[in-house]
Amino acid sequence: MSAQAVPARAGSGASRWLALAILCAGQLMVILDGTIVNVALPSIQESLGFSPSNLGWVVNAYLIPFGGLLLLSGRFGDLFGRKRVFTTGLVVFTLASLLCGLAQNSAMLLVSRFIQGAGGAVTSSVTLAMVVTMFTEPKERAKAIGVYSFVQSAGGTLGLLLGGVLTQTISWHWIFFVNVPIGAVAVFMAQRNLRAEEGAGKGKSTDALGAVLITAALMLAVYTIVEAADYGFGSAHTLGFGLGTLVLLALFVVRQAKAADPLLPPRMFKFRNVSGALGTHTLMISGMFSFQFLAVLYMQKVLGFDQVQTGFGVVPVSLLIGLMSLFLAPRLIAKVGPRPVLLVALVLISGGLALLGQISADGAYLTDVFPATVPLGIGFGLAMPSLAGLAMSGATPQDSGLASGMFNTMQQVGASLGLAVLSTLAASHTSTLLGDGTGRADALTEGYQLAFRVGSCFVLGALVVAATVLRNPPRPGAAPAPRPAAAQPSETDTASA
């Protein structure tokens, strides 16, 4: 057993669960900051004088480095030690949060948000890898992944609630200041309770050229997607930067085929559970983001909710995600495996989005929004632990940081893609209706309806991929699947310490 495979300081159950709590605290801060700023944007615009066209960069300045650095940071965790990578990212994120809260002008806030996004990526990239290598017993691993998945999936909706409360009761500065004491405690506890490991990079090159190519490609991809909402998907801007992204990715693939120690070993894509889970995750998040973004707009612009009311409007989803991912999902996964649980979950999510496709301009929260929160919360709470387990099931301990970074990268790409496509569809359809003389509330509602229905179709696409590609990992005690001739783990092997 390599040192890399055991992040906790001691092997006792108590130390491992304490380590999990520390990892999840860091991850929660990172996830919260992806959405906590959304409800504070009007206050930030008024305070710092952002123009309407530049205000979106308060979000984009975080998303671009976050999406671009996840893969690289995950690989660095494998090579140089995950505790080192995790704590470094946490320190950068915490200090950048302080700078964001102290920002006195738009330039300072945007620079600080970029640094914050980079720190968040470094922190988040190795968290799942550390979880799966700490917990090797199937039932305990399922519970631990359930806790991690709750943080991942519910953190975004909790951010909307917390952002509304802090902005409305104190000021927008505190959506960033709140990270500082939590981050300081998390860094202190991580230093004391996470075990340092040497990593697998001793004597290996770091593939600097590959690192530059993939980081540039991913950052450019996220930038292209998030800006497509403003420029249009068929614009010269989008097509040009999209082509640039493809060129960088092609150069990266060529580099990985020739490098002695590639940053992204091609073997990672030979495991169907890894590739299938990444594709499923991307499509599911793209669809689910229509709720996290557009349902908030519907509650505010059509139903007339304020910031705090909007935050409480998404609480049922967070509560159901917590109940499912912490209690029910681990039991179901241990009993029938992650694949059947995932398939049922995707049906529920798609159904919940289809319900939102029926919202009305003169509707009410209890009749139009709340009924959809039930299948969405249950489905997402079951889906995330299942997907996380499947995505990591083909990774060896030496590659688990990379698999973790890939999983989080696809989540970020899916969120950016969902935001760009669905918000563009909604805005375009609304503009067309307004031009035809439709009332504002009706036009907005029909735009949101279209986006929710397309989001439901994205999740149906995820269901098709999951049903045709993914396979349950072997049950404990089952005969292992034959290994490929190159002695690499089979696609259905579970990651073990």
Helices and strands as residue ranges (DSSP letters): G 3-5, H 13-35, G 38-40, H 41-48, H 52-55, H 57-80, H 82-102, H 106-125, H 127-134, H 138-169, H 174-177, H 179-193, H 208-231, H 236-258, G 266-270, H 272-290, I 291-295, H 296-297, I 298-302, H 307-313, H 315-323, I 324-328, H 329-336, H 338-356, I 365-369, H 370-392, H 400-435, H 440-469
